[in-house]
Each structure stands twice: as structure tokens, then as C-alpha cells.
Amino acid sequence: VLKQIDPEIIGVRGMVCGGDRTTMVKEELVRKAIEMVH
């Protein structure tokens, strides 16, 4: 869907923190998010 709408930015804070925005960003989840977008 992201490729179809071609946004300039997307918000991923909750996703890359494992669903808990009070925790730190997790590198492995950032990598997974990047893979999902590409």
C-alpha cells in the first residue's frame, strides 16, 4: 500500500518500540520496518 500512495514520510515509533512507545527503539524492529517498506 505504501508504494501505491508513495508518502514522503511515515510514522513507525510504536512499531519499532515493540508496541510500547515508552521503551527504546529496537534496532531489529527498525530493520524489519525497512524491509517491509522496500
SVG drawing of the C-alpha trace seen along z (x, -y; Angstrom):
<svg xmlns="http://www.w3.org/2000/svg" viewBox="-2 -14 22 22">
<polyline fill="none" stroke="black" stroke-width="0.4" points="0.0,0.0 2.8,-2.4 4.3,-2.0 0.9,-2.9 0.4,-6.1 4.2,-7.0 4.3,-9.0 7.3,-11.2 7.3,-10.2 5.7,-7.5 5.4,-7.2 6.8,-4.0 7.6,-4.9 5.2,-2.4 6.1,0.3 9.9,0.0 9.5,0.0 7.5,3.3 4.2,1.5 5.3,-0.3 6.2,-3.9 7.8,-4.3 10.6,-1.8 13.7,-2.3 13.7,-1.9 14.8,1.6 17.3,2.0 15.9,5.3 12.4,3.8 13.8,0.8 15.4,3.3 12.2,5.2 10.2,2.0 12.7,1.0 12.4,4.5 8.6,4.1 8.7,0.8 11.2,1.9"/>
</svg>
